[in-house]
Amino acid sequence: MAERRQSIHGEWSSRVAFILAATGSAVGLGNIWKFPYITGQYGGGAFVLVYLACIAVIGIPIMMAEVLIGRRGRQSPVNTMRTLAEEEGRNALWQYLGWAGVLSGFLILSFYSVVAGWAMAYVPRLASGMFNGASPDKVGTIFSDLISDPERLLAWHTLFMGLTMIVVSRGVRSGLEQAVRVLMPTLFLLLLVLVGYSLSTADFAGGVRFLFAPDFSKLSWEGVLVAMGHAFFTLSLGMGAIMVYGSYLPRHASIAKTTIIIAGADTLVALLAGLAIFPLVFSHGLAPAAGPGLIFQTLPIAFGQMWGGAFFGFLFFILLSFAAWTSAISLIEPIVAWLVENRGLTRIKATVLAGGITWTLGLGSLLSLNLWQDFKIIKWGILDFVDILTTNVMLPLGGLAIAVFAGWIMSRESTRDELAIRNPLLYGLWRFFVRYITPVAVVVVFLNAIGVIHIGKG
Ligand code: PHE
């Protein structure tokens, strides 16, 4: 067996630190911004059920695979894939999977930063009390005023990328661990407060029904693809973020347990966000399918009406910005780690380079909301196009390749040694999933969804 490698980038201080960091990566805009709005667009309960099934059947096995690959390789995903493939006597072309992940990371962060900018822009807006008692119409106008102003968006996008680069340049351990320790639990509590408020709204039951009562007639294969893509997105899978975090994981930590904790926390946050938002949507006669502006057009109504709303709202958007921040860091870490390993750059230089590229790419998404509104790729603006391409195509394909790598390319001995699951049944179950169930599920969803897009329902 190969001698244990050390990561040149350092290690998490403990298993808990890894759980916090990986949860920080997983919990972000995906849970609070994206999950509610796609659930609204794809019809509610049935979509949620498929999403939950994807987390269990596809997300958890692939997350275990990513962490184990990362910890075994102990390098950036590009180098880890190459080293492990060579070690197993396979083709070094597997490193291109690492590169695909790097590309996904750039693309995702480019639009992620723009949306995180919306969240940050809401912090002063809530604090100023401008939403106090505001009608749904007024709340909607405040949102559209924001996204139609390229200069404001640019300022927030730049600030967000700057903050991300500060943490990344200092190394994952110093800044990140501390931040996540406090912020994640606070965000969770605040979501509970919001759910508490939504309990008092006129149509709480309607919101719950929408989220949890499945109506399969509303579900299309396209919806299934979106649910699957979202399972990858929300768990940060398919592009190497969790892999690179896994490469800093201490040797003794159990991968199976940590994975289940991370996926569980992530799912809980998404469901709480849904519970906070949909009762408001229905109580105020808003459209659940409003799209990407959904939380920005609904939550401020609640904050405008509840006791202490300006304060809670202010806090909420700060925490949302932090959640986005801890995710953004993991999107850029794979490339920064590679630049340090292979190009001998200092972390600071590597971060400036990677951050600069992402910032520039982000301008396309930013302008697609206003000045370039009429420019479409197929039928989407740049922001939507990049989001759909990465979430629904690149991440699932990356995840598929990761499952194939862990199930078919790595030997049973390597994966068993790394996972160290004592119960042979459980290990066998995981291996069965990554070899058969997970890849087949991804392929089946894909083929069907492509069919749907062909017959023009897309
Ligand atoms: N999981 C993050 C979220 O839900 C987004 C993300 C995707 C982060 C892929 C890293 C990698 O907001």
Residues whose N, C-alpha, C, O or C-beta is under 5 A from the ligand:
A	BS01	LIG	S25 A26 V27 G28 L29 G30 N31 F233 T234 L235 S236 L237 A241 S327 S330 L331
